[in-house]
Amino acid sequence: MSIDRIDPGARFSSAVVHGGLVFLAGHVSHNGDAGVREQTREILESIDHIVEEVADDSVDPDRAEDKLRRAQSWADRLAQSGRLAEARSIYFYLLDNILGLEERLGKGPLFSQDLKEDLFEEYCQFIHEDRQLERDLVQQELERLESHGAVSRGELDLSEVKQEVQGAS
């Protein structure tokens, strides 16, 4: 098995690919004054950049789905501790990225419809439950989700949640 180094530097690489896994070096936010959400978004965007760089035909949907389910359980723990906005953001991020990955690779569905529906239902539930919902942000998220083929093909129906967000504005 080979070891591929991504963006190698003098002391470390941004990531190392070995055995079908991507190992990331300490991706941190460069804006320590930002809030948790913005710092998380910055870190996830840097991880997205690495994943896009290494993504190819070797994506193992079963292993990826297992890891996505683990991320889902972390988001659920955040929600249980009352951090609904952060949990919703994670669900949006997961859903947006798996839909985007399927489109970029152009191979049809990589992930089960059950996973996509679970992520979507939980995302909608957090919108419904969050009494301090940032409606403008959620509308932007919904517009982004609408841009994916899965929504235009009717695999995910945003109409009900869009009405709820718009009706409460």
Wavefront OBJ file of the C-alpha trace (Angstrom):
o trace
v 0.000 0.000 0.000
v 1.231 3.444 -0.828
v 1.275 6.543 1.332
v 0.235 9.769 -0.399
v 1.055 13.057 1.289
v -1.176 16.058 0.575
v 0.407 19.538 0.741
v 3.648 18.295 2.335
v 5.530 20.872 4.350
v 8.858 20.883 6.156
v 7.419 19.223 9.278
v 4.089 17.662 8.287
v 1.505 17.293 5.531
v -2.041 18.660 5.545
v -3.221 15.095 5.095
v -1.945 11.601 4.415
v -3.841 9.001 2.405
v -3.136 5.359 3.236
v -5.227 2.249 2.907
v -8.274 4.124 1.653
v -8.284 6.429 4.695
v -7.453 10.119 4.876
v -5.558 11.180 7.993
v -5.729 14.906 8.642
v -3.190 17.045 10.440
v -4.473 19.561 12.998
v -6.886 21.692 11.021
v -7.735 24.675 13.190
v -9.476 27.973 12.707
v -7.292 30.941 11.920
v -9.821 33.300 13.514
v -9.687 32.768 17.263
v -12.085 35.653 17.837
v -14.894 34.001 15.861
v -17.638 32.014 17.537
v -17.817 28.234 17.621
v -20.041 28.060 14.537
v -17.740 30.207 12.375
v -14.606 28.411 13.567
v -16.249 25.055 12.860
v -17.329 26.214 9.409
v -13.770 27.365 8.612
v -12.298 24.033 9.759
v -14.874 21.999 7.841
v -14.213 24.039 4.693
v -10.490 23.287 4.969
v -11.328 19.601 5.399
v -13.651 19.801 2.368
v -10.755 21.145 0.328
v -8.596 18.150 1.282
v -11.415 15.651 0.672
v -12.113 17.109 -2.772
v -8.422 16.829 -3.565
v -8.254 13.130 -2.676
v -11.782 12.049 -3.683
v -11.787 9.582 -6.536
v -13.343 6.285 -7.492
v -12.159 4.655 -4.274
v -14.979 6.021 -2.117
v -16.339 3.158 -0.028
v -19.954 4.154 0.663
v -20.418 1.613 3.476
v -17.407 2.852 5.431
v -18.291 6.456 4.698
v -21.883 5.901 5.794
v -20.679 4.367 9.067
v -18.568 7.445 9.756
v -21.473 9.738 8.826
v -23.689 7.883 11.310
v -21.050 8.512 13.997
v -21.053 12.229 13.169
v -24.832 12.094 13.365
v -24.642 10.687 16.907
v -22.274 13.507 17.934
v -24.756 16.035 16.604
v -27.510 14.302 18.556
v -25.466 14.691 21.742
v -25.163 18.414 21.047
v -28.926 18.629 20.608
v -29.525 16.742 23.848
v -27.412 19.334 25.641
v -29.626 22.109 24.209
v -27.286 23.185 21.414
v -29.837 22.858 18.629
v -28.258 25.406 16.275
v -24.923 23.584 16.295
v -26.630 20.218 15.833
v -28.701 21.584 12.947
v -25.554 23.014 11.352
v -23.871 19.617 11.490
v -26.895 17.914 9.939
v -26.977 20.534 7.191
v -23.254 20.119 6.577
v -23.536 16.323 6.355
v -26.563 16.404 4.062
v -25.189 19.133 1.817
v -21.861 17.369 1.455
v -23.155 13.872 0.713
v -25.519 15.274 -1.921
v -22.682 17.346 -3.366
v -20.276 14.396 -3.373
v -22.762 12.220 -5.225
v -23.152 14.959 -7.836
v -19.417 15.622 -8.191
v -18.589 11.957 -8.671
v -21.567 11.534 -11.021
v -22.043 7.872 -10.203
v -25.606 8.034 -9.001
v -26.504 7.463 -5.364
v -23.479 6.555 -3.236
v -25.329 6.663 0.055
v -28.545 4.994 1.098
v -31.795 6.881 0.780
v -32.400 5.964 4.437
v -29.309 7.914 5.496
v -30.301 10.957 3.448
v -33.861 10.861 4.776
v -32.659 10.434 8.386
v -30.325 13.418 8.066
v -33.041 15.479 6.395
v -35.717 14.596 8.972
v -33.433 15.441 11.890
v -32.379 18.688 10.201
v -36.063 19.649 9.818
v -36.805 18.606 13.408
v -34.081 20.912 14.750
v -35.526 23.769 12.702
v -38.938 23.059 14.212
v -37.657 22.812 17.809
v -35.189 25.733 17.856
v -36.949 28.721 19.404
v -33.968 30.998 18.687
v -33.681 29.987 15.064
v -31.619 32.202 12.781
v -34.161 32.267 9.964
v -31.961 34.039 7.407
v -29.230 31.439 7.871
v -31.714 28.568 7.561
v -33.185 30.090 4.399
v -29.673 30.197 2.931
v -29.167 26.554 3.906
v -32.475 25.578 2.297
v -31.563 27.434 -0.904
v -28.275 25.550 -1.011
v -30.035 22.216 -0.497
v -32.476 23.152 -3.281
v -29.551 23.426 -5.677
v -28.889 19.681 -5.397
v -30.354 17.237 -7.879
v -31.806 15.048 -5.121
v -34.231 17.851 -4.245
v -35.194 18.584 -7.854
v -35.776 14.847 -8.416
v -38.140 14.815 -5.431
v -35.973 12.596 -3.207
v -36.138 15.241 -0.487
v -39.128 17.561 -0.160
v -38.249 20.984 1.231
v -41.693 22.551 0.752
v -42.988 21.930 4.275
v -39.890 23.170 6.094
v -39.634 26.193 3.784
v -43.224 27.135 4.626
v -42.496 26.781 8.338
v -39.407 29.001 8.139
v -41.106 31.613 5.948
v -44.331 31.542 7.964
v -42.523 32.245 11.216
v -40.581 35.208 9.808
l 1 2 3 4 5 6 7 8 9 10 11 12 13 14 15 16 17 18 19 20 21 22 23 24 25 26 27 28 29 30 31 32 33 34 35 36 37 38 39 40 41 42 43 44 45 46 47 48 49 50 51 52 53 54 55 56 57 58 59 60 61 62 63 64 65 66 67 68 69 70 71 72 73 74 75 76 77 78 79 80 81 82 83 84 85 86 87 88 89 90 91 92 93 94 95 96 97 98 99 100 101 102 103 104 105 106 107 108 109 110 111 112 113 114 115 116 117 118 119 120 121 122 123 124 125 126 127 128 129 130 131 132 133 134 135 136 137 138 139 140 141 142 143 144 145 146 147 148 149 150 151 152 153 154 155 156 157 158 159 160 161 162 163 164 165 166 167 168 169
